Each structure stands twice: as C-alpha cells, then as structure tokens.
Amino acid sequence: MTDPDKFFCVLPFIHFATSVNGEVRLCCKVPVSDSIKINNKRSTLATNSIKEFWYSDYMDNVREQMILGQPVKDCKQCYYEDSINLTSKRVNENQYYYDRYGKEGLAKKISLKPDMPIYLDLRLGNLCNLKCRMCSTQYSSQHVKEYNDLVKDYPTLAKDFNETYFGQSQDDTWFENEEFWKEIDLLAHNVDQLIFAGGEPTLHPGVFRLLEKCVELGRAKDVRLRLTTNMTNMPQKFVDIIDEFKQVTFECSIDGTENVFNYIRHPGNWNSIKENVEKILPTNAWIMVTSTVQIYNFHNIVELWRWVNSYNRPKLKFYPTLLYSPKYFQPGLINEKEKGTLIAHIENYMNSLPETDVNTQIKGRMKSILEHVALPIEDREKHIQSLIKITKAMDDYREENIYDISPGWKRWIS
C-alpha cells in the first residue's frame, strides 16, 4: 500500500516549467538532465509546442502515478526534503492550492487530461550579469567566457568537473520562437501564478512583456508573481508595476554580507544590493532573501540573517535553501570539529530570536538544514580535492583569495 498524501503533488496538473535551454521539466526541482522528451527524443520549445509537452506520454504517466498515490522517480528531491522535515516545494504548492480552491475545487483540476496550465515557471535563457561561484555556463552567460579562458590554464577542467557545472546551454534562441509567445499570450488569459528565473529575469525583455500583457488583460490583480533575481538590476518599470499584481515575491539570491557576497556572486556589489532591496521596500512586495547555504558562506549565515532582521519589516524575510549540487560546494565537507563550531554559532543565534510565527518557521527550516549539514559526506576527500582545484582556478582568474573572506579555510578543508 502507498500513502497518496506522501507522494501526491498538484503541479503536474496545473504547472508548466521551462529550462534555460528551452527544454521542459516537471518542475524546477527536477534536474535539467531529466527533461521531458517527445516521442523519446530530446525536444525543446524551439520545435515543439507547450501543448505537445503538456499532453506527452511522460506527463500522462506522471499524472497517473500521482492519482494512484505512487512515487514519481523525478520527484526524489522533494521526497528527501520531506524525510528530513525541510518543507518541500511539493508540500508548499499543495497547501497553497488547497487553501485557494478548497478540496472540491482542487479535485476538479485533477485528471489524466487536465486543462492547459495556469501556473508558468519560465526561465528564458541564461542571460545573466553575474558568474556566481556555485553557478555554471548553463545558467549564466557570464560564465561562458570565464570557462573558455580557464581551460587554457587548466586543460583538464572539463574532465575534473561534472557536465552540470560546465554544461553550456544547447539552445539559446528558443525563446525567440513566435509560436511559443502565441501560446504564452493565450495562457495569460487564465494564468494564476508566474515565476521567472534565469539567468537574470530582469534583463530579459520577454519577462516585462508578459507582465504588461497580464495588466492589459486585467489579469494582474488575480496573479501571484515571483521573480528569482540577484537584485543587482532593479529597473524602475519593475518597481512601478509591482502593485498591479495580486501578490509579488522577490526571491533574492543573496548568499552573504559585504565581501562574502561579493566573492560568491562576482562581480556583484554588496552596496548596490542593499540599495535595490530598499528600493522595493515601500511597495507591497514580499522580499525573501533566499540564501544558498554552501561551504563559502556557512560561516556568514548569522550575519546575513541578522542583516535581514535589522529592517524589522514583516514582508522582508530570510529564507535559507540547501545546496545539493555540485557536491564539492556542500557545507557538510567542512572538517567535523570546525563544522560543529559553526553549527553551534548558528544555533546560538537561532535560540536568541523571539518566538514569532516567522521565526519559528525559519528556525525550523534552518534546523533541518543543519541536521543535513552535520551528516558525513561520502568520498569527502575526493570532493575536497575538487573544491580546492576549482577555488584556486577561479581565485587566480578573478584575482581574489578565499582567505580574504574565510580566514579559517585551511582548517575547514583539512
């Protein structure tokens, strides 16, 4: 017997997610390598329609498994997060739509052949102005030149690191397909949620085009909008359109304060990040400082959390997420003794926070992250050697030094 509540997710019945290279996947938690195929062939939105993906054999099989309460192999990240009490995307999305539509209303959307999607997660290419340490050529156009230069000095780099890290986007013009935008314009009439990520979505003209379309159709007041942004670019037109929407959330990719931020999200500038956060504070937007907890910032998490709390704004929240890949950036690689000290530092700050609903939620999330970080990592030495090599390569190229932001680095990787 299976537990339907343990494996069911509403997303396959209402939600459509692109990858930066025009491929389609079940949701953002599914690796790009597990993209949906049409007739067992690699397919992109440059040549196939949204409708073809939506009613593909793959989606038919997933929906059937969901209805039967069976686990879906591509959903393993959410199942793992559920197992360690780290509230998963699956749980969050189920709860949102249950609250929105109620049991009967939601049941009407669950079928093997549902209506076209009302929830769009669009990643319109890898155009980006940063080359973050844990990112790759696949998600940032800025990484491409750096990688091509690095392999001249480190000729085995491509072999030393997995393809996910240095895999270049295979199709970087798919979003210019007119048929794709015709389908998007039709879906805009009934859209319920929009997510934009990238790349950096504030740089892509298609993002604002769709936002204006929602306003033009009178749909914006019913749409929940989320932008995953590095907060380095905040055009006034984005600020001005925010309050047209039912709810707007900026998921701000900020991984540290001061020099830690500058080091991880090169060539970002911490002062400009603070200015842009403060630029949208007067609006009705929620601002989630979504920090990717990794080996480069584990010692700085408290400082970042404290900075967020210093504003004392209910709609400005710290929201930690855990880095899973590449493994050589996981914070669990830190030497056991040093790791224990850093975990205790974070726990001490957590325990000092007042008992509010928000603090309880975030502390619970951080507790689960720390429990994961405390676990030993298999093949640690191999991953440490990869970490040392990629850190040195980038430091040399960027004229940076890991010891400037992490004086205890040598102890951490011993």
KEKOL-383221 format. One record per residue (C-alpha): residue in one letter; residue number from 0; y, z, x. Coordinates in Angstrom, 2 decimals. Layout:
<sites>
SITE, aa, i, v, w, u
SITE, a, NUM, Y, Z, X
...
</sites>
This chain:
<sites>
SITE, aa, i, v, w, u
SITE, m, 0, 0.00, 0.00, 0.00
SITE, t, 1, 3.56, -0.68, 1.16
SITE, d, 2, 6.78, 1.11, 0.27
SITE, p, 3, 9.15, -1.50, -1.23
SITE, d, 4, 12.23, 0.63, -0.56
SITE, k, 5, 11.27, 0.84, 3.12
SITE, f, 6, 11.35, -2.92, 3.71
SITE, f, 7, 13.47, -4.47, 0.95
SITE, c, 8, 16.86, -5.97, 1.79
SITE, v, 9, 19.22, -7.67, -0.66
SITE, l, 10, 20.66, -10.06, 1.92
SITE, p, 11, 18.12, -12.92, 1.66
SITE, f, 12, 19.12, -13.30, -2.00
SITE, i, 13, 22.91, -13.38, -1.61
SITE, h, 14, 23.88, -13.82, 2.05
SITE, f, 15, 24.21, -16.75, 4.48
SITE, a, 16, 24.76, -16.29, 8.23
SITE, t, 17, 25.58, -18.86, 10.89
SITE, s, 18, 25.15, -18.56, 14.64
SITE, v, 19, 27.84, -19.73, 17.06
SITE, n, 20, 25.85, -22.89, 17.85
SITE, g, 21, 25.51, -23.96, 14.22
SITE, e, 22, 22.02, -22.62, 13.71
SITE, v, 23, 21.30, -20.31, 10.79
SITE, r, 24, 19.55, -16.94, 10.84
SITE, l, 25, 18.58, -14.34, 8.30
SITE, c, 26, 21.46, -12.08, 9.33
SITE, c, 27, 23.41, -11.02, 12.41
SITE, k, 28, 20.70, -8.51, 13.40
SITE, v, 29, 18.19, -11.31, 13.97
SITE, p, 30, 18.15, -12.84, 17.49
SITE, v, 31, 19.51, -16.38, 17.76
SITE, s, 32, 16.10, -17.41, 19.11
SITE, d, 33, 14.67, -16.70, 15.64
SITE, s, 34, 16.94, -19.16, 13.85
SITE, i, 35, 15.76, -20.83, 10.65
SITE, k, 36, 14.08, -24.21, 11.06
SITE, i, 37, 13.94, -27.09, 8.59
SITE, n, 38, 10.51, -28.76, 8.44
SITE, n, 39, 9.55, -26.74, 11.54
SITE, k, 40, 12.29, -28.39, 13.59
SITE, r, 41, 15.37, -26.86, 15.19
SITE, s, 42, 18.22, -27.50, 12.78
SITE, t, 43, 21.96, -26.95, 12.73
SITE, l, 44, 24.78, -27.24, 10.23
SITE, a, 45, 25.90, -30.40, 12.04
SITE, t, 46, 22.98, -32.27, 10.48
SITE, n, 47, 21.65, -30.05, 7.67
SITE, s, 48, 23.40, -28.61, 4.64
SITE, i, 49, 23.78, -24.96, 3.66
SITE, k, 50, 21.71, -25.76, 0.58
SITE, e, 51, 18.81, -27.06, 2.71
SITE, f, 52, 18.73, -23.84, 4.70
SITE, w, 53, 19.14, -21.68, 1.60
SITE, y, 54, 16.10, -23.17, -0.13
SITE, s, 55, 14.00, -23.70, 3.00
SITE, d, 56, 10.33, -22.68, 3.26
SITE, y, 57, 11.36, -19.89, 5.61
SITE, m, 58, 13.74, -18.35, 3.06
SITE, d, 59, 11.16, -18.77, 0.29
SITE, n, 60, 8.64, -16.80, 2.35
SITE, v, 61, 11.11, -14.06, 3.25
SITE, r, 62, 12.16, -13.58, -0.37
SITE, e, 63, 8.56, -13.38, -1.49
SITE, q, 64, 7.83, -10.70, 1.12
SITE, m, 65, 10.92, -8.75, 0.07
SITE, i, 66, 9.92, -8.86, -3.60
SITE, l, 67, 6.39, -7.73, -2.72
SITE, g, 68, 7.75, -4.88, -0.59
SITE, q, 69, 6.26, -6.24, 2.63
SITE, p, 70, 7.86, -6.02, 6.11
SITE, v, 71, 9.54, -9.16, 7.46
SITE, k, 72, 8.97, -9.75, 11.18
SITE, d, 73, 12.56, -10.83, 11.87
SITE, c, 74, 13.91, -7.59, 10.38
SITE, k, 75, 12.46, -5.33, 13.07
SITE, q, 76, 15.83, -4.12, 14.40
SITE, c, 77, 16.78, -2.62, 11.03
SITE, y, 78, 13.32, -1.09, 10.65
SITE, y, 79, 13.69, 0.50, 14.08
SITE, e, 80, 17.14, 1.89, 13.29
SITE, d, 81, 15.77, 3.31, 10.05
SITE, s, 82, 12.99, 5.01, 12.03
SITE, i, 83, 15.48, 6.86, 14.25
SITE, n, 84, 17.81, 7.75, 11.35
SITE, l, 85, 20.50, 5.36, 12.53
SITE, t, 86, 21.74, 3.91, 9.25
SITE, s, 87, 20.80, 0.24, 9.41
SITE, k, 88, 22.58, -2.82, 8.09
SITE, r, 89, 19.72, -3.13, 5.57
SITE, v, 90, 20.43, 0.31, 4.12
SITE, n, 91, 24.22, -0.18, 4.09
SITE, e, 92, 24.04, -3.55, 2.35
SITE, n, 93, 21.52, -2.38, -0.22
SITE, q, 94, 23.69, 0.61, -1.08
SITE, y, 95, 26.87, -1.46, -1.37
SITE, y, 96, 25.37, -3.96, -3.79
SITE, y, 97, 23.56, -1.31, -5.79
SITE, d, 98, 26.88, 0.50, -6.26
SITE, r, 99, 28.67, -2.76, -7.06
SITE, y, 100, 26.28, -4.26, -9.57
SITE, g, 101, 24.07, -1.40, -10.71
SITE, k, 102, 20.30, -1.57, -10.98
SITE, e, 103, 20.19, -4.17, -13.77
SITE, g, 104, 22.96, -6.35, -12.35
SITE, l, 105, 21.38, -6.42, -8.92
SITE, a, 106, 17.94, -7.22, -10.37
SITE, k, 107, 19.37, -10.42, -11.85
SITE, k, 108, 20.15, -11.71, -8.35
SITE, i, 109, 16.63, -11.11, -7.04
SITE, s, 110, 14.45, -14.19, -7.46
SITE, l, 111, 12.48, -16.65, -5.35
SITE, k, 112, 15.14, -19.30, -6.05
SITE, p, 113, 18.44, -17.42, -6.27
SITE, d, 114, 21.85, -18.96, -6.85
SITE, m, 115, 23.74, -20.14, -3.79
SITE, p, 116, 25.06, -17.34, -1.53
SITE, i, 117, 28.07, -15.22, -2.43
SITE, y, 118, 28.24, -13.42, 0.93
SITE, l, 119, 29.12, -15.51, 4.00
SITE, d, 120, 28.83, -14.43, 7.65
SITE, l, 121, 30.49, -17.21, 9.64
SITE, r, 122, 30.58, -17.49, 13.42
SITE, l, 123, 32.49, -20.69, 14.06
SITE, g, 124, 31.63, -21.37, 17.68
SITE, n, 125, 32.02, -19.42, 20.92
SITE, l, 126, 35.77, -19.92, 21.46
SITE, c, 127, 36.99, -16.67, 23.00
SITE, n, 128, 39.72, -15.40, 25.30
SITE, l, 129, 37.61, -12.65, 26.94
SITE, k, 130, 34.47, -12.54, 29.05
SITE, c, 131, 33.06, -9.12, 28.28
SITE, r, 132, 30.54, -7.63, 30.69
SITE, m, 133, 27.69, -7.47, 28.15
SITE, c, 134, 28.50, -10.83, 26.52
SITE, s, 135, 27.40, -14.32, 27.60
SITE, t, 136, 28.16, -18.02, 27.68
SITE, q, 137, 26.52, -18.22, 24.29
SITE, y, 138, 29.23, -16.10, 22.63
SITE, s, 139, 32.23, -16.65, 24.89
SITE, s, 140, 33.66, -19.92, 26.15
SITE, q, 141, 35.38, -17.94, 28.92
SITE, h, 142, 32.01, -17.04, 30.41
SITE, v, 143, 31.06, -20.69, 30.98
SITE, k, 144, 33.37, -21.37, 33.93
SITE, e, 145, 32.61, -18.00, 35.49
SITE, y, 146, 28.87, -18.58, 35.24
SITE, n, 147, 29.17, -22.06, 36.80
SITE, d, 148, 31.12, -20.53, 39.69
SITE, l, 149, 28.78, -17.57, 40.10
SITE, v, 150, 25.65, -19.67, 40.55
SITE, k, 151, 27.24, -21.25, 43.62
SITE, d, 152, 27.23, -17.88, 45.38
SITE, y, 153, 24.15, -16.54, 43.57
SITE, p, 154, 21.89, -19.60, 43.18
SITE, t, 155, 19.02, -17.61, 41.66
SITE, l, 156, 21.22, -16.01, 39.00
SITE, a, 157, 19.87, -18.13, 36.16
SITE, k, 158, 16.31, -17.12, 37.03
SITE, d, 159, 17.18, -13.46, 37.53
SITE, f, 160, 18.61, -13.03, 34.05
SITE, n, 161, 17.29, -14.00, 30.65
SITE, e, 162, 18.44, -17.08, 28.76
SITE, t, 163, 20.06, -14.97, 26.06
SITE, y, 164, 22.61, -13.74, 28.58
SITE, f, 165, 23.42, -17.07, 30.20
SITE, g, 166, 22.31, -19.47, 27.46
SITE, q, 167, 25.10, -21.91, 26.73
SITE, s, 168, 25.79, -22.95, 23.16
SITE, q, 169, 23.84, -26.13, 22.43
SITE, d, 170, 26.19, -27.46, 19.76
SITE, d, 171, 29.86, -26.55, 19.97
SITE, t, 172, 31.26, -29.04, 17.44
SITE, w, 173, 29.06, -28.38, 14.40
SITE, f, 174, 31.94, -26.68, 12.54
SITE, e, 175, 33.83, -30.00, 12.55
SITE, n, 176, 31.29, -31.39, 10.06
SITE, e, 177, 33.26, -32.28, 6.90
SITE, e, 178, 30.21, -31.81, 4.68
SITE, f, 179, 29.93, -28.19, 5.88
SITE, w, 180, 33.50, -27.46, 4.80
SITE, k, 181, 32.97, -29.14, 1.44
SITE, e, 182, 30.09, -26.74, 0.79
SITE, i, 183, 32.16, -23.78, 2.00
SITE, d, 184, 35.00, -24.73, -0.34
SITE, l, 185, 32.57, -24.79, -3.27
SITE, l, 186, 31.10, -21.42, -2.31
SITE, a, 187, 34.62, -19.98, -2.08
SITE, h, 188, 34.85, -20.11, -5.89
SITE, n, 189, 32.26, -17.33, -6.17
SITE, v, 190, 32.43, -15.63, -2.79
SITE, d, 191, 32.07, -11.85, -2.85
SITE, q, 192, 32.16, -10.99, 0.86
SITE, l, 193, 33.30, -12.76, 4.01
SITE, i, 194, 32.51, -11.82, 7.59
SITE, f, 195, 34.00, -13.63, 10.56
SITE, a, 196, 32.85, -13.05, 14.11
SITE, g, 197, 32.51, -15.24, 17.15
SITE, g, 198, 33.70, -15.90, 19.69
SITE, e, 199, 37.06, -14.51, 18.65
SITE, p, 200, 37.70, -15.42, 14.99
SITE, t, 201, 41.49, -15.04, 15.11
SITE, l, 202, 41.56, -18.05, 17.47
SITE, h, 203, 39.66, -20.39, 15.12
SITE, p, 204, 41.76, -22.37, 12.60
SITE, g, 205, 38.83, -22.53, 10.17
SITE, v, 206, 38.98, -18.79, 9.60
SITE, f, 207, 42.53, -18.70, 8.30
SITE, r, 208, 41.89, -21.93, 6.40
SITE, l, 209, 39.18, -20.20, 4.34
SITE, l, 210, 41.30, -17.09, 3.82
SITE, e, 211, 44.10, -19.25, 2.42
SITE, k, 212, 41.56, -21.04, 0.21
SITE, c, 213, 40.49, -17.72, -1.30
SITE, v, 214, 44.12, -16.85, -2.03
SITE, e, 215, 44.74, -20.30, -3.53
SITE, l, 216, 41.71, -19.95, -5.84
SITE, g, 217, 42.76, -16.47, -6.93
SITE, r, 218, 39.54, -15.07, -5.43
SITE, a, 219, 41.04, -12.95, -2.65
SITE, k, 220, 41.58, -9.94, -4.93
SITE, d, 221, 37.79, -9.83, -5.50
SITE, v, 222, 36.68, -10.45, -1.91
SITE, r, 223, 35.73, -7.88, 0.71
SITE, l, 224, 36.70, -9.30, 4.13
SITE, r, 225, 35.51, -8.19, 7.57
SITE, l, 226, 36.63, -9.54, 10.92
SITE, t, 227, 34.86, -8.64, 14.14
SITE, t, 228, 37.68, -9.02, 16.62
SITE, n, 229, 38.50, -8.00, 20.18
SITE, m, 230, 42.04, -7.09, 18.97
SITE, t, 231, 43.75, -9.00, 21.78
SITE, n, 232, 45.21, -11.55, 19.36
SITE, m, 233, 46.81, -10.49, 16.08
SITE, p, 234, 48.92, -13.33, 14.62
SITE, q, 235, 51.49, -12.22, 12.05
SITE, k, 236, 49.91, -14.54, 9.46
SITE, f, 237, 46.76, -12.41, 9.57
SITE, v, 238, 48.78, -9.24, 9.09
SITE, d, 239, 50.69, -10.78, 6.17
SITE, i, 240, 47.58, -11.93, 4.27
SITE, i, 241, 45.59, -8.68, 4.56
SITE, d, 242, 46.78, -7.03, 1.37
SITE, e, 243, 45.92, -10.13, -0.71
SITE, f, 244, 42.24, -9.15, -0.43
SITE, k, 245, 40.27, -6.51, -2.27
SITE, q, 246, 39.35, -4.81, 0.98
SITE, v, 247, 39.79, -5.78, 4.61
SITE, t, 248, 38.00, -4.20, 7.55
SITE, f, 249, 38.81, -4.97, 11.15
SITE, e, 250, 35.71, -4.21, 13.22
SITE, c, 251, 37.49, -3.78, 16.52
SITE, s, 252, 35.35, -4.33, 19.61
SITE, i, 253, 36.84, -1.63, 21.81
SITE, d, 254, 34.50, -0.02, 24.32
SITE, g, 255, 36.68, 2.37, 26.25
SITE, t, 256, 40.17, 3.52, 27.08
SITE, e, 257, 42.55, 2.45, 29.82
SITE, n, 258, 40.75, 0.91, 32.84
SITE, v, 259, 37.30, 1.26, 31.29
SITE, f, 260, 38.37, -1.10, 28.51
SITE, n, 261, 40.00, -3.49, 30.99
SITE, y, 262, 36.86, -3.55, 33.13
SITE, i, 263, 34.35, -4.16, 30.31
SITE, r, 264, 36.45, -6.60, 28.28
SITE, h, 265, 38.02, -8.65, 31.07
SITE, p, 266, 40.81, -9.81, 31.15
SITE, g, 267, 41.86, -7.66, 28.19
SITE, n, 268, 44.74, -5.24, 28.47
SITE, w, 269, 44.49, -1.74, 27.01
SITE, n, 270, 48.20, -1.51, 26.16
SITE, s, 271, 48.11, -4.69, 24.07
SITE, i, 272, 45.06, -3.36, 22.21
SITE, k, 273, 46.94, -0.22, 21.22
SITE, e, 274, 49.93, -2.30, 20.08
SITE, n, 275, 47.75, -4.54, 17.89
SITE, v, 276, 45.94, -1.60, 16.30
SITE, e, 277, 49.30, -0.07, 15.45
SITE, k, 278, 50.47, -3.43, 14.07
SITE, i, 279, 47.91, -3.33, 11.27
SITE, l, 280, 48.02, 0.42, 10.61
SITE, p, 281, 50.73, 0.02, 7.90
SITE, t, 282, 48.51, -2.36, 5.88
SITE, n, 283, 45.69, -1.35, 3.54
SITE, a, 284, 43.06, -2.46, 6.06
SITE, w, 285, 40.29, -0.27, 7.35
SITE, i, 286, 40.13, -0.22, 11.13
SITE, m, 287, 36.71, 0.50, 12.63
SITE, v, 288, 36.73, 1.00, 16.38
SITE, t, 289, 33.26, -0.40, 16.90
SITE, s, 290, 32.23, 0.65, 20.36
SITE, t, 291, 29.16, -0.83, 22.03
SITE, v, 292, 27.58, 2.17, 23.77
SITE, q, 293, 26.34, 0.92, 27.15
SITE, i, 294, 25.94, 2.02, 30.75
SITE, y, 295, 29.51, 1.02, 31.69
SITE, n, 296, 31.21, 3.22, 29.08
SITE, f, 297, 28.81, 6.08, 28.39
SITE, h, 298, 31.00, 8.46, 30.39
SITE, n, 299, 34.13, 7.37, 28.47
SITE, i, 300, 32.90, 7.63, 24.89
SITE, v, 301, 34.54, 11.01, 24.27
SITE, e, 302, 37.92, 9.74, 25.48
SITE, l, 303, 37.72, 6.73, 23.17
SITE, w, 304, 36.63, 8.85, 20.21
SITE, r, 305, 39.44, 11.32, 20.90
SITE, w, 306, 41.97, 8.46, 21.04
SITE, v, 307, 40.90, 7.23, 17.60
SITE, n, 308, 41.11, 10.72, 16.14
SITE, s, 309, 44.57, 11.25, 17.65
SITE, y, 310, 46.07, 8.96, 14.99
SITE, n, 311, 44.73, 11.17, 12.19
SITE, r, 312, 44.50, 8.19, 9.83
SITE, p, 313, 41.72, 8.19, 7.20
SITE, k, 314, 41.32, 4.41, 7.44
SITE, l, 315, 41.05, 4.39, 11.24
SITE, k, 316, 37.54, 5.39, 12.25
SITE, f, 317, 35.36, 5.50, 15.34
SITE, y, 318, 32.05, 3.70, 14.76
SITE, p, 319, 29.59, 3.63, 17.69
SITE, t, 320, 26.87, 0.99, 17.94
SITE, l, 321, 23.99, 0.88, 20.38
SITE, l, 322, 23.49, -1.90, 22.93
SITE, y, 323, 19.89, -3.15, 22.84
SITE, s, 324, 20.16, -6.24, 24.99
SITE, p, 325, 20.38, -7.05, 27.82
SITE, k, 326, 18.22, -4.08, 28.80
SITE, y, 327, 19.90, -3.78, 32.18
SITE, f, 328, 23.09, -2.61, 30.43
SITE, q, 329, 21.44, 0.10, 28.35
SITE, p, 330, 22.85, 3.62, 28.92
SITE, g, 331, 19.32, 5.02, 28.98
SITE, l, 332, 18.98, 3.65, 32.53
SITE, i, 333, 21.22, 6.40, 33.91
SITE, n, 334, 19.45, 8.91, 36.17
SITE, e, 335, 17.88, 11.64, 33.99
SITE, k, 336, 19.95, 14.51, 35.40
SITE, e, 337, 23.24, 12.61, 35.14
SITE, k, 338, 22.32, 11.32, 31.70
SITE, g, 339, 21.69, 14.86, 30.50
SITE, t, 340, 25.13, 15.95, 31.70
SITE, l, 341, 26.84, 13.02, 29.95
SITE, i, 342, 24.91, 13.61, 26.71
SITE, a, 343, 25.94, 17.27, 26.77
SITE, h, 344, 29.59, 16.21, 27.23
SITE, i, 345, 29.43, 14.03, 24.11
SITE, e, 346, 27.59, 16.71, 22.12
SITE, n, 347, 30.21, 19.31, 23.04
SITE, y, 348, 32.96, 17.08, 21.68
SITE, m, 349, 30.97, 16.34, 18.53
SITE, n, 350, 30.47, 20.05, 17.91
SITE, s, 351, 34.21, 20.70, 18.27
SITE, l, 352, 35.11, 18.35, 15.41
SITE, p, 353, 35.87, 19.81, 11.97
SITE, e, 354, 33.26, 19.33, 9.25
SITE, t, 355, 34.64, 16.45, 7.21
SITE, d, 356, 32.69, 13.70, 5.44
SITE, v, 357, 33.80, 11.12, 8.02
SITE, n, 358, 32.97, 13.34, 10.99
SITE, t, 359, 29.60, 14.21, 9.52
SITE, q, 360, 28.76, 10.51, 9.10
SITE, i, 361, 29.83, 9.51, 12.61
SITE, k, 362, 28.30, 12.58, 14.25
SITE, g, 363, 25.00, 11.78, 12.55
SITE, r, 364, 25.19, 8.24, 13.85
SITE, m, 365, 26.02, 9.38, 17.37
SITE, k, 366, 23.21, 11.94, 17.28
SITE, s, 367, 20.71, 9.15, 16.60
SITE, i, 368, 22.20, 7.05, 19.41
SITE, l, 369, 21.94, 9.94, 21.86
SITE, e, 370, 18.32, 10.54, 20.89
SITE, h, 371, 17.59, 6.91, 21.69
SITE, v, 372, 19.52, 7.04, 24.98
SITE, a, 373, 17.57, 10.16, 26.03
SITE, l, 374, 14.28, 8.25, 25.90
SITE, p, 375, 12.87, 7.00, 29.24
SITE, i, 376, 13.08, 3.23, 29.73
SITE, e, 377, 10.03, 1.27, 30.76
SITE, d, 378, 10.39, -0.68, 34.03
SITE, r, 379, 13.58, 1.21, 34.83
SITE, e, 380, 13.62, 0.20, 38.49
SITE, k, 381, 13.40, -3.50, 37.64
SITE, h, 382, 16.32, -3.22, 35.21
SITE, i, 383, 18.34, -1.16, 37.69
SITE, q, 384, 17.99, -3.93, 40.29
SITE, s, 385, 19.18, -6.49, 37.74
SITE, l, 386, 22.10, -4.21, 36.84
SITE, i, 387, 23.12, -3.82, 40.49
SITE, k, 388, 23.00, -7.56, 41.09
SITE, i, 389, 24.99, -8.65, 38.04
SITE, t, 390, 27.55, -5.85, 38.52
SITE, k, 391, 28.18, -6.87, 42.13
SITE, a, 392, 28.35, -10.57, 41.26
SITE, m, 393, 30.99, -10.01, 38.59
SITE, d, 394, 32.88, -7.44, 40.63
SITE, d, 395, 33.15, -9.86, 43.55
SITE, y, 396, 34.24, -12.76, 41.36
SITE, r, 397, 36.78, -10.74, 39.37
SITE, e, 398, 37.95, -8.67, 42.34
SITE, e, 399, 37.02, -5.45, 40.55
SITE, n, 400, 34.99, -2.42, 41.58
SITE, i, 401, 32.64, -0.41, 39.36
SITE, y, 402, 33.55, 2.75, 41.31
SITE, d, 403, 37.14, 2.49, 40.08
SITE, i, 404, 36.00, 3.27, 36.54
SITE, s, 405, 32.77, 5.19, 37.27
SITE, p, 406, 33.02, 7.37, 40.38
SITE, g, 407, 29.53, 8.70, 39.68
SITE, w, 408, 27.97, 5.22, 39.62
SITE, k, 409, 25.82, 5.75, 42.72
SITE, r, 410, 24.27, 8.90, 41.23
SITE, w, 411, 23.72, 7.23, 37.86
SITE, i, 412, 21.60, 4.39, 39.26
SITE, s, 413, 19.69, 6.41, 41.86
</sites>
